[in-house]
Amino acid sequence: MRALRSFLPRTLERRIVTLIVLLVLFVTAVGTSVSVLVTRTVMHDSMDRQLRTAVSHPQASVQELASELPGGSLALWQTGDDVDIAAVGEDRTVTAADRDELGRLVQGPPGLHSVTFPDRDEMRVLVAVTPERRVLVATSDETTERDLAKLGLFEGVVWLLAGLLAAGVGALGTRRLTRPLREIAATTSDIAATPVGSVTDAVRRRVPEGESSVEEVDAVARSVNNLLEQVEEALRRRDEGEATRRAFLADVSHELRTPIAVVRSHAELSGSIVDDYYANMSHVWPARLEPGEKLTPAEADELFAAITALAPEGNQLRPSLERIEREGRRMGRLVDDLLVLARVEDERQLDDAEVDVTFIALEALSDATLLAPEHRWAFHAGDEPAVVVGDEASVRRVVTNLVANARRHTPAGTNVGVTVDVRDGGVVVRVEDNGPGLPEAVAASPGKRFGNRDRTSATSSGLGLAITTALMESVGGRLTFDSSPDGLTVEAWFPNERPRSDQRAPERHADENRRDADEH
């Protein structure tokens, strides 16, 4: 089988044409052979009828019998021991070999036979026996065979020409049918040969669909286009991910630059104060003490008083150390929030359990009341149980972040209300306040990383709403913001059941596309 494959053409078009040619040649050979055999049979039947007709007629002599036969025939009468032979045609010579063969045949069984005479071609022989005599007539097959050879040659030429015509038509039809396949191959080859830097533009190409009348070819074209669309989408997500990572690293670097610079400057300031202290101590310390020599009480008191006078006051080092501590805590919070955000976006396996959203909202409100007693807090929940199936840690973090944002970013005395309601096939947690609302730059994209960061604040990492948004996407929910100078209302909708990741993906990409359109 492998040896046979090595002789086959490599292209589909040539294979189909080769198959058509071989089939036509096979049909030509079979058709010509069958036609010649059928014609031979018909002509022999005609010859046999002619011989029977001639024998059946009453004749007075063998010459009269021979006159009813075609040229090249022989006729023999045997009456008793008398044998008369007559030949028909231009050459009426009957050789001794012919006589011997005729004498042998006439004594044989009656009927039709095909016999080859020594001095003649194959002949058709009929032996008949009557009460008066034995009769033999023989006619030559030479004319018949010559006509059959001409007929076979003619039919062979006709079949061959028909085969060549069929091969040409097949080649044109095959080339037209396989044109979409060649275009698919050319497109994929061009894409494969495209440099890596330009592959994003290359996969935007598409192969034409619906141009072929063959369903299988159109199916291949559709499959290739679907594959190219998936590759294009994967490259788009990769590019967006790389751009997001670069922007994220730039934001993280910017956020860490300030606390690191503060820590460095205050550390240098503290170090210079300590260096000055030890440098001044070298002037008051005794230049040399002999081994075993001790200071007198008066000298020790004097030295202690000098050292104490040179020591830095507490208010010189404490502010720097406290600032270093605050900036360290700020960087710690930033790192913790980055870790949470990375885990959420990594789409880790989330738990599926019944979560009482009302209880979580009450806990968050209780903690906020203790931390900000100067705010005026309010809570409202419906009579229907507010229970969803999802990841409790994610739901708790979302509700806690929303309440904490209302506490941190509003002045004392602000009215903050938390409402838990069941609607739209899920549970809605609404946090509203009458504070200043979101800044205009933040309101355009409240879930953007570091977008809601107050640069002068040391209590926020700028990732609160970004983490909340990512958590809502992980549980299949959504966040809506309504900000105005009179206050801010945030609604978090949690579905009754957390959808699978493949169901969340289209919604997430649609949200990303809407955010990109809003930014542009």
Secondary structure, 3 states (H helix, E strand, C coil): CHHHHHHCCCCHHHHHHHHHHHHHHHHHHHHHHHHHHHHHHHHHHHHHHHHHHHHHCCCCCHHHHHCCCCCCCEEEEEECCEEEEEECCCCCCCCHHHHHHHHHHHCCCCEEEEEECCCCCEEEEEEEECCCCEEEEEEECHHHHHHHHHHHHHHHHHHHHHHHHHHHHHHHHHHHHCHHHHHHHHHHHHHHHCCHHHHHHHCCCCCCCCCCCCHHHHHHHHHHHHHHHHHHHHHHHHHHHHHHHHHHHHHHHHHHHHHHHHHHHHHHHHHHHHHHHHHHHHHHCCCCCCCCCCCCHHHHHHHHHHHHHHCCCHHHHHHHHHHHHHHHHHHHHHHHHHHHHHHHHCCCCCCCEEEEHHHHHHHHHHHHHHHCCCCEEEEEECCCCCEEEECHHHHHHHHHHHHHHHHHCCCCCCEEEEEEEEECCEEEEEEEECCCCCCHHHHHCCCCCCCCCCCCCCCCCCCHHHHHHHHHHHCCCEEEEEEECCEEEEEEEEECECCCHHHHHHHHHHHHHHHHHHHC
